[in-house]
Amino acid sequence: QVQLVESGGGLVQPGGSLRLSCAASGFTFSSYAMSWYRQALGKERELVATIGKTGGWTNYADSAKGRFTISRDNSINTVYLQINSLKPEGTAVYYCNVGLRGMDYWGKGTLGTVSS
């Protein structure tokens, strides 16, 4: 079955960085685009970034441009999200997502907390 397992969240100070990872299994990873979403407390889940199946293209939400970088390593079925210059409003649960055969699959998320 499809499994997505996020890791790398934690507590960081404003201005700090996080590198999130998502390990995927149960499908042919290199055949699908992958996305990262985030959900802050009391807010809706929002798309942050998407990467094509080979990593040849990426797309970012306007709020993520310039500070977020999505990448992938198809040899180990893992997608990454590098977040720099974190702001307190960046506190959220970050989720990995893949859409296949008409369904959306999600991991359980990893919490990134930005606080001094």
ZITAPE-V34530 format. One record per helix or strand of 2 or more residues. SS is the DSSP state (H for helix, E for strand). FROM is the first residue (numbers start at 1). TO is the last residue. Records with the same first field share a line. If there is no record, write none. Layout:
SS=FROM-TO  FROM-TO
This chain:
E=3-7  10-12  18-25  34-39  46-51  58-60  68-73  78-83  92-100  103-106  110-114
H=29-31  62-64  88-90
